[in-house]
Amino acid sequence: MFVLGCYCLSDYLCAMNKVFRPSPNSFKNTFCVFQEVFPEEIEGIPVQYDSKSGSKYFYTEEGMYRLSNHWGRLANSKWRLEPMEPETASKTKLGFAAWNEFYPDNSEEELYYLEANFIKNTVNYQHKNNPNYDNKAILRTSFETTKKIKQIRNLFVLTSWSKYFEYDDLDELRQEIINQLIFTNKTLDEIKREL
């Protein structure tokens, strides 16, 4: 019989066929951004957890697949889905996240920073443990982050605030204010007064 390290091949194959199950506490108080993937990716993978709200969970050694029609705040975690481009029509989406993309979450620490997309006029928050974090955006608590997101979304959607300013290009003014909200600790009122 072929020997692989200290295991024989039959033991190795048996181990490969075992269902991977992470600790049930692995997901408590976590932040994660899932990437939408095609449903074919879970073919042959058994459902390992079926939540009361209808979400289905599929675990692999690489990470988790979640099939759900709702994303965002989930019990004691914050899980967001980044949709495919172009976005799929189905309300139920399949997302994947590697195990190393689940970051700790709590309400006391300054764990989050903001990213604005000025082409799509959107803002999202990211975790400081994200490998893309460049230490330029200000870190904030969950509460502070939520407050800034609301302000930035209003700046993207509304125009009534702009009537108090002299400007040539509303998009440039909007971008200047939003960038100061992201990269400084100034309040929105302070930023407006300085412009």
C-alpha positions in Angstrom: 0.0 0.0 0.0 1.3 3.5 -0.9 2.3 5.5 2.2 2.0 9.3 2.4 4.0 10.5 5.4 2.8 8.4 8.3 -0.6 7.7 6.7 -1.5 5.0 4.2 -3.3 6.1 1.1 -6.6 4.6 2.2 -6.5 6.7 5.5 -5.7 9.8 3.4 -8.7 9.2 1.1 -11.0 8.7 4.1 -9.8 11.9 5.6 -10.4 13.7 2.3 -14.0 12.5 2.3 -14.8 13.8 5.8 -17.1 16.8 6.0 -15.2 19.9 7.1 -16.9 21.5 10.1 -15.6 24.7 11.8 -16.3 25.4 15.4 -19.8 26.8 15.9 -18.2 29.8 17.7 -16.0 30.7 14.7 -18.5 33.1 13.3 -19.7 35.0 16.5 -18.9 38.7 16.5 -17.3 38.7 13.1 -17.1 41.0 10.1 -16.8 39.5 6.6 -17.2 40.5 3.0 -18.4 37.7 0.8 -17.9 37.6 -2.9 -20.9 36.6 -5.0 -20.2 33.4 -7.0 -22.2 31.2 -9.4 -24.4 28.4 -7.8 -22.4 25.7 -9.7 -19.6 26.2 -7.1 -21.5 24.3 -4.4 -22.5 21.3 -6.6 -21.6 18.2 -4.6 -21.0 20.1 -1.3 -23.6 19.1 1.4 -25.5 21.8 3.3 -24.0 21.8 6.7 -26.3 24.3 8.4 -29.7 25.5 7.5 -30.7 28.6 9.5 -34.2 29.4 10.7 -34.2 32.4 8.4 -33.7 30.2 5.4 -29.9 30.7 4.8 -27.9 27.7 3.9 -24.2 27.2 4.8 -21.6 25.1 3.0 -18.2 24.7 4.6 -15.0 23.7 2.9 -11.4 23.8 4.2 -10.9 27.0 2.2 -13.9 28.9 3.5 -17.6 29.2 3.7 -20.3 29.5 1.0 -23.6 31.1 2.1 -26.8 31.0 0.1 -29.2 33.6 1.3 -31.7 36.3 0.4 -30.5 38.7 3.1 -27.1 40.1 4.0 -25.8 42.7 6.4 -26.3 42.4 10.2 -26.8 38.8 11.1 -27.4 38.1 14.8 -24.1 39.2 16.3 -22.1 39.5 13.0 -21.8 41.9 10.1 -21.6 40.0 6.8 -21.8 41.9 3.5 -22.1 40.5 -0.1 -20.2 42.1 -2.9 -22.3 41.4 -6.0 -21.1 40.2 -9.4 -20.9 42.7 -12.2 -23.3 42.8 -13.8 -25.5 42.0 -10.8 -27.5 38.7 -11.0 -31.3 39.0 -11.1 -32.0 36.5 -8.3 -32.7 37.9 -4.8 -31.1 34.7 -3.4 -27.4 35.0 -3.8 -24.5 32.7 -3.2 -21.4 34.2 -1.5 -18.0 32.8 -0.7 -15.5 34.0 1.9 -12.2 32.4 2.9 -11.7 31.6 6.5 -8.9 34.3 6.9 -11.4 37.0 5.7 -13.5 36.7 8.9 -12.4 39.5 11.2 -13.3 40.3 14.8 -16.1 42.7 15.5 -17.1 44.6 18.6 -18.7 48.0 19.3 -15.9 49.4 21.5 -12.8 49.3 19.2 -12.1 51.5 16.2 -12.1 48.7 13.7 -13.7 50.2 10.6 -12.7 52.6 7.8 -14.8 53.9 4.9 -14.3 53.6 1.1 -16.2 55.8 -1.3 -16.9 54.9 -4.9 -17.4 58.3 -6.7 -18.4 56.5 -10.0 -21.2 54.6 -8.4 -21.9 57.1 -5.7 -21.7 54.5 -3.0 -19.9 54.2 0.4 -19.0 51.0 2.3 -17.1 50.2 5.4 -14.1 47.8 5.6 -12.3 46.2 8.5 -8.8 47.4 9.5 -7.5 43.8 9.2 -8.4 43.9 5.5 -5.0 43.5 3.6 -6.0 46.4 1.4 -6.1 48.9 4.2 -3.4 51.5 3.7 -3.7 53.3 7.1 -4.9 56.5 5.4 -8.6 56.4 6.2 -9.6 57.2 9.8 -10.6 54.1 11.9 -13.9 54.4 13.8 -16.2 52.4 16.0 -19.2 50.7 14.5 -21.5 53.6 15.8 -19.2 56.3 14.4 -18.9 54.4 11.1 -22.7 54.1 10.8 -23.1 57.8 11.4 -20.5 58.8 8.7 -22.0 56.3 6.2 -25.4 58.0 6.6 -23.9 61.5 6.1 -22.0 60.4 3.0 -25.0 58.6 1.5 -27.0 61.8 2.0 -24.3 63.8 0.3 -24.4 61.4 -2.7 -28.2 61.4 -3.0 -29.3 64.9 -2.0 -28.4 68.2 -3.5 -30.3 70.6 -1.1 -27.2 70.9 1.1 -25.2 72.4 -1.8 -27.2 75.6 -2.1 -25.2 77.1 0.7 -21.9 76.9 -1.2 -20.4 78.6 -4.2 -19.0 76.0 -6.5 -18.4 75.3 -10.2 -18.8 71.6 -10.1 -21.1 69.8 -7.6 -19.3 66.5 -8.1 -16.0 68.0 -7.1 -17.5 69.7 -4.1 -19.2 66.5 -3.0 -15.9 64.5 -3.4 -14.0 67.1 -1.4 -16.5 66.9 1.5 -16.7 63.1 1.4 -12.9 62.7 1.4 -12.6 64.9 4.4 -15.2 62.8 6.2 -13.2 59.7 5.4 -9.7 60.9 5.9 -10.0 63.4 8.8 -11.7 63.5 12.2 -13.6 66.7 11.3 -17.3 66.8 11.7 -19.5 67.5 8.7 -20.4 70.9 10.2 -16.7 71.8 10.6 -16.0 70.8 7.0 -18.9 72.8 5.7 -17.8 75.9 7.7 -14.2 75.7 6.3 -15.4 75.5 2.7 
